[in-house]
Each structure stands twice: as C-alpha cells, then as structure tokens.
C-alpha cells in the first residue's frame, strides 16, 4: 500500500509522469510501478494522457491524475440565498449554483435545501456518481464532531443537527464554521502558510488559527473566535448578548451602517479621499488594529486579512493597518506580517468542500 500511495502522490504532484519519471523519483522497480499503475488506473484514480517524445524506441506513456475521481459539494446558507459549489480533487470549483431562499429554522426549509442539493448533484452528469460528501459552511460555532450547531445566534439555529440533511441526502454530510472553511481554502491555495491568525471581515466577522500548516480549531471549536473578544468595555450590544465585542466594530457591515451603498461604493469613496468615508475607515482600522494587537499578544504569528471588506484592502491599507498595530503594541520591535487573504470567490464554500477532498486525498495518497 505504501508503494501505491507513493506512486499516486507523485503523479498528483507532477502531472504528466511516465514510468521512467516515477522510477527515477521514487527509486522503485519497474514491475512494482507497472502493477501499481495498473491498479490505480483500474480504480479510476489515474488516466493515460498521451506520450512523451521518443529519443529512440517506444514512446513513453504519460499517466495523469484523474481530478474528478471524487467530487465534494460545499454549501452555504445565508439569510437570503443558498450557494453550492462542486469541487474536484485539485480544489477547483467545477460547477456553481445559487438560489434565492430566505432562511428559516424549520424542517420545510431544510427539506427544500436537500432537494436543491440533490438537483445540483444530478446536474453534474457522470461526475454525480463520484460525489463523496456535502459540507455546510455555517455562520455559527460547530460541535467538535461537526454534527450540530453549538452556537448559532446569527441565523437562530442553535441546536441544528446534521441529521436534518443526512436523513435525505444520499452521501455523508458535515458542518464547519465559515471562517474555518475559509482558512481551509487559504491553506489549500497557499501551502507555504505555517502559522497564521486569519481574520475574515465578512458581514459578521470571524477568525481562524493555523499552526504548523494545519487548521487548529481547539477542543470546543472556538479557536480564533476573535469576533467575540471584548474590544470596548460596556460598548455596543453584540448579537451574542454581550457588549463591546469586536464584531460590533470590525465586521464589514459596520462600514455601511445607516448608508445605502455597497462595499464597492464605500471603498470608491475612500479612494476618492471623501472626508466622511476616510474618517469612518480610519476609525474602523483603529478598532481592527486593537483586535489584532490583542490576539497577537497571545498568539505570536503573522496575520491574514480577508472577507468581504478585506478584499478591498490595498497594499497601502495593509501597511497602514500594521503601523496602527505597532503604535499600540507593548513590543514596538515586533516582527510580524499582515497580508491580504487569497480572497477567492466563494472561498468559504470551496473550503468546506475541501474537508472531504483532504480526507479522500489522505486516504489514497497517505496522510502527511
């Protein structure tokens, strides 16, 4: 099995490998390679992909990884709509669908969601047979086993069980916090990340922690919940029932409070140096800097900023934010980086699907 894992992992990482390539890279005998290639092809994990140029004799056969040997589905339910993404084993979204459906914490709503998911899977054609799981990225704290919502005050779905979906769907399903899902995608798209605090400036702020290149959610799945750090004692009310939480001051919706405009329009005004918008953004950055400073006092690592608001941050904004953190830091010689997230479209939806992609890849290539 170890040889099989090695061969498949090599083909996955080096698209277009011949037997000779594998033999040189893995120091494995040709008969062993041939047998493993035969088995992997029979299992649908690899395909023949043409031939290399010959330097004399028979042209070497090229073997490529079958990116669609397994497909995972990511789902996001918001207050107004549902977003679905089908993700292949490269982490690429191969199909996306959306639908308007106001959220209701009711069986009829979840039944309709299951219908939409099954329709979406059916629309994948031949690929529908290879769907291995459905992962829901949720605006709330998820239980350690991914099977229930431990805290879901945003959508009012605390206690929601994955069984609402599992009883109707024909494939396994699980929950993941939306910020953790975004961080999963962050890691997938940039494997060089080692240690980082991820901050996602969505309409409702969220965070995640990456240590040693892995998402670290903690025993109660609350690592990185920067949104409920007290930023302003006795400050404004938070949806969690407390006062002065970072979410009240750093979420994307704060920038649009009492203004009929989009984030795109808001940041256009900031770039045009409109006084009121520049002032609002300056206060916003001050609050965000304080939140980052507090977190970095406990967790000394780099910071990644993303989300709906973060995607509009320029290089100058990031530098300004770092300067504001340093000005209030107890350690002015702090050496850390603040950088922008990959800000990929549907990052959290794709990230949720990557739960099953990662699990599948670990099973066929061997866990890292």
C-alpha positions in Angstrom: 0.0 0.0 0.0 2.9 2.3 0.7 4.2 1.9 -2.8 0.8 2.7 -4.2 0.5 5.8 -2.1 3.9 7.0 -3.3 3.1 6.4 -7.0 -0.2 8.2 -6.8 1.2 11.1 -4.8 4.0 11.5 -7.3 1.5 11.6 -10.2 -0.7 14.0 -8.4 2.1 16.4 -7.7 3.7 16.0 -11.2 1.1 15.9 -13.8 2.3 14.0 -16.9 4.5 11.3 -15.3 5.9 8.3 -17.2 7.1 5.1 -15.7 10.6 6.2 -16.1 9.9 9.5 -14.3 8.4 7.6 -11.4 11.3 5.1 -11.3 13.8 7.9 -11.1 11.9 9.9 -8.5 10.9 7.0 -6.2 13.8 4.5 -6.7 11.2 1.8 -7.3 11.4 -1.2 -9.6 9.7 -1.1 -12.9 7.5 -4.2 -12.2 6.3 -2.6 -9.0 5.5 0.6 -10.7 3.7 -1.2 -13.6 1.5 -3.1 -11.2 0.6 -0.1 -9.2 -0.2 1.9 -12.3 -2.5 -0.9 -13.5 -4.3 -0.9 -10.1 -4.6 2.8 -9.9 -6.0 3.0 -13.5 -8.5 0.2 -12.7 -9.7 2.2 -9.7 -10.2 5.3 -11.8 -7.6 7.4 -10.0 -5.3 7.9 -12.9 -5.6 8.1 -16.7 -3.4 7.6 -19.7 -2.7 11.0 -21.2 -0.7 10.6 -24.4 3.0 10.0 -24.9 6.3 11.8 -24.4 8.6 12.5 -27.3 10.7 9.5 -28.1 14.5 9.6 -28.0 14.6 6.2 -29.7 12.3 3.2 -29.3 8.8 3.2 -27.9 7.3 6.5 -26.8 6.9 6.7 -23.0 3.3 6.6 -21.9 2.2 9.6 -19.8 -0.1 9.0 -16.7 -2.2 11.8 -15.3 -4.2 12.1 -12.1 -8.0 11.9 -12.5 -9.0 15.2 -10.8 -12.7 14.0 -10.9 -12.2 10.6 -9.3 -14.1 12.2 -6.4 -16.2 15.3 -6.1 -17.2 17.2 -2.9 -20.0 19.6 -2.5 -19.8 22.8 -0.5 -23.0 24.6 0.7 -23.6 28.0 2.2 -27.0 29.0 3.5 -27.4 32.7 4.2 -30.3 34.8 5.3 -31.4 35.2 1.7 -29.9 32.6 -0.5 -28.1 29.3 -0.9 -24.7 28.9 -2.7 -23.5 25.5 -3.9 -20.0 24.6 -5.3 -18.8 21.2 -6.7 -15.1 20.9 -6.0 -12.7 18.4 -7.6 -9.6 16.8 -6.1 -7.5 19.8 -7.2 -9.7 22.1 -5.1 -11.1 23.6 -8.2 -14.8 24.6 -8.4 -16.1 22.8 -11.4 -19.7 23.9 -11.0 -21.5 26.6 -9.0 -25.2 27.4 -8.4 -27.1 29.9 -6.4 -30.8 30.3 -5.5 -32.9 32.8 -3.6 -34.3 31.1 -0.5 -35.0 33.1 2.7 -33.6 31.2 5.7 -36.0 29.6 8.1 -35.0 27.3 11.0 -37.7 24.8 10.0 -37.9 21.3 8.7 -39.6 22.5 5.5 -36.7 24.8 4.7 -34.1 22.1 5.3 -36.1 19.7 3.1 -36.0 22.2 0.3 -32.3 22.6 0.7 -31.8 18.9 0.4 -33.9 18.9 -2.8 -31.7 21.7 -4.2 -28.5 19.8 -3.3 -29.8 16.6 -4.9 -30.8 18.5 -8.1 -27.3 20.1 -8.1 -25.6 16.8 -7.8 -27.8 15.4 -10.6 -26.7 18.2 -12.8 -23.1 17.1 -12.6 -23.9 14.2 -15.1 -21.3 11.4 -14.9 -19.5 13.2 -12.1 -22.6 12.8 -9.9 -21.6 9.2 -9.3 -18.3 10.4 -7.7 -19.7 12.7 -5.0 -18.2 11.7 -1.7 -19.8 14.2 0.7 -21.6 17.5 1.3 -20.1 20.1 3.7 -22.1 23.0 5.0 -20.2 26.2 6.0 -22.2 27.7 8.8 -22.4 31.1 10.5 -22.0 29.7 14.0 -19.9 27.5 16.3 -20.0 23.9 15.3 -19.7 20.9 17.6 -16.4 19.0 17.7 -17.8 16.2 15.6 -19.2 18.5 13.0 -22.7 17.2 13.6 -24.5 20.1 15.3 -24.6 23.9 15.7 -23.4 24.7 19.3 -24.0 28.4 18.9 -26.0 29.9 16.0 -27.4 33.2 17.1 -26.9 34.9 13.7 -29.4 32.7 11.9 -31.2 31.5 15.1 -30.3 27.8 14.5 -28.5 26.8 17.7 -29.0 23.0 18.1 -29.5 22.3 14.4 -28.4 18.7 13.7 -26.7 17.5 10.5 -29.3 14.7 10.7 -31.8 17.2 9.2 -29.8 16.7 6.0 -28.3 13.3 6.5 -31.7 11.6 6.5 -32.5 12.9 3.0 -29.1 13.1 1.3 -27.5 10.0 -0.2 -23.9 11.0 0.7 -22.2 11.8 4.0 -22.5 15.4 5.3 -21.0 17.6 7.9 -20.9 21.2 9.3 -17.9 23.6 9.5 -17.7 27.2 10.8 -17.5 29.5 7.8 -14.2 31.1 9.0 -12.6 27.7 9.5 -13.7 26.8 5.9 -12.2 30.0 4.5 -8.9 29.1 6.3 -9.0 25.6 4.9 -9.1 27.2 1.4 -6.4 29.6 2.4 -4.1 26.7 3.3 -5.0 24.7 0.2 -4.3 27.6 -2.1 -1.1 28.6 -0.3 0.6 25.6 1.3 3.5 27.7 2.4 1.5 29.1 5.3 2.9 27.8 8.6 1.5 29.9 11.5 -1.2 32.5 11.0 -4.2 34.2 12.5 -6.8 34.5 9.8 -9.3 37.4 10.2 -12.3 37.4 7.8 -14.1 40.8 7.6 -17.5 39.4 6.5 -20.9 41.0 7.3 -20.3 39.1 10.5 -16.6 38.9 11.5 -14.8 35.7 12.0 -11.4 34.2 12.6 -9.4 31.0 12.4 -6.0 29.8 13.7 -3.4 28.0 11.6 -0.4 26.3 13.4 2.2 24.2 11.7 0.4 24.4 8.4 -2.8 22.9 9.9 -6.1 24.5 10.9 -6.3 24.3 14.7 -9.9 24.6 15.9 -9.4 23.6 19.5 -11.4 21.0 21.6 -14.5 23.1 21.6 -14.0 24.5 18.1 -13.7 28.1 19.4 -10.1 28.8 18.5 -9.8 32.1 16.6 -13.3 33.5 17.5 -11.8 36.9 17.6 -15.3 38.3 16.8 -16.3 37.9 20.5 -13.2 39.4 22.1 -14.3 42.4 24.2 -12.9 45.4 22.3 -14.8 48.2 24.0 -15.9 47.5 27.6 -19.6 48.3 28.1 -19.7 49.1 24.4 -22.5 48.5 21.8 -24.6 45.4 22.0 -23.4 42.2 20.2 -25.7 39.5 18.9 -24.1 37.1 21.3 -25.7 39.0 24.2 -22.5 40.7 25.4 -21.3 44.3 24.9 -18.4 45.7 23.0 -17.4 42.6 21.0 -15.0 43.0 18.1 -17.8 42.0 15.7 -19.7 45.2 16.6 -16.7 47.4 15.4 -14.9 45.3 12.8 -17.5 43.5 10.7 -18.0 44.5 7.1 -21.5 45.7 7.9 -20.1 48.4 10.2 -18.7 50.3 7.2 -22.2 50.5 5.6 -24.2 51.3 8.8 -27.0 53.8 8.1 -25.8 54.2 4.5 -27.5 53.0 1.4 -24.4 51.8 -0.5 -22.3 48.7 -1.3 -18.8 48.0 -0.1 -17.6 48.7 -3.6 -19.1 52.1 -3.5 -17.8 52.7 0.0 -14.2 52.0 -0.9 -14.5 54.0 -4.1 -15.3 57.0 -1.9 -12.4 56.1 0.3 -10.1 56.1 -2.7 -11.5 59.4 -3.8 -10.5 60.8 -0.4 -14.0 61.7 0.6 -13.7 63.0 4.2 -16.6 61.2 5.9 -15.7 57.8 4.3 -12.0 58.3 5.1 -12.9 59.1 8.7 -15.1 56.0 9.1 -12.5 53.8 7.5 -9.8 55.3 9.8 -11.8 54.5 13.0 -12.5 51.0 11.6 -8.8 50.4 11.1 -8.1 51.6 14.6 -10.6 49.1 16.0 -9.2 46.3 13.8 -5.6 47.1 14.9 -6.6 46.8 18.5 -8.2 43.4 17.9 -5.1 42.2 16.1 -2.8 43.6 18.8 -4.8 41.8 21.5 -4.7 38.5 19.6 -1.0 38.8 18.7 -0.2 39.3 22.4 -1.5 35.7 22.9 -0.6 34.2 19.6 2.6 35.5 18.1 2.3 34.9 14.4 1.5 36.5 11.1 -2.0 37.8 10.3 -4.1 37.2 7.2 -6.9 39.6 6.5 -9.8 38.7 4.1 -13.5 38.6 3.8 -16.0 40.8 2.0 -14.3 44.0 3.3 -10.8 42.7 3.3 -10.9 42.0 -0.4 -11.0 45.8 -1.0 -7.9 46.5 1.1 -4.9 47.8 -0.9 -1.2 47.3 -0.1 -1.3 50.8 1.4 -4.2 49.8 3.6 -2.4 46.7 4.9 0.7 48.8 5.6 -1.4 51.4 7.4 -3.1 48.7 9.5 0.3 47.2 10.5 1.5 50.7 11.5 -1.6 51.2 13.7 -0.9 47.8 15.4 2.7 48.7 16.1 1.8 52.1 17.6 -0.3 50.4 20.3 1.9 47.3 20.8 3.7 46.7 24.1 6.6 45.4 22.0 7.4 48.0 19.3 10.1 45.7 17.9 7.5 43.1 17.0 8.4 41.4 13.7 5.2 40.2 12.1 3.5 40.3 8.7 -0.1 41.4 7.9 -1.1 40.3 4.4 -4.2 40.0 2.4 -6.0 36.7 2.0 -6.3 35.0 -1.3 -9.8 36.4 -1.3 -11.0 33.7 -3.7 -14.7 33.8 -4.8 -16.8 31.5 -2.6 -13.7 30.8 -0.5 -15.7 29.5 2.4 -17.9 27.3 0.3 -15.0 25.8 -1.5 -13.1 25.5 1.8 -16.0 23.5 3.3 -15.9 21.0 0.4 -12.1 20.6 0.9 -12.9 18.7 4.2 -13.9 15.8 2.1 -11.3 16.4 -0.6 -8.5 16.4 2.0 -9.9 13.3 3.7 -10.1 11.5 0.3 -6.6 12.5 -0.7 -5.1 11.4 2.6 -6.7 8.0 2.1 -5.4 7.4 -1.4 -2.0 9.2 -1.1 -1.3 8.7 2.5 -1.7 11.4 5.2 1.2 13.9 5.5 
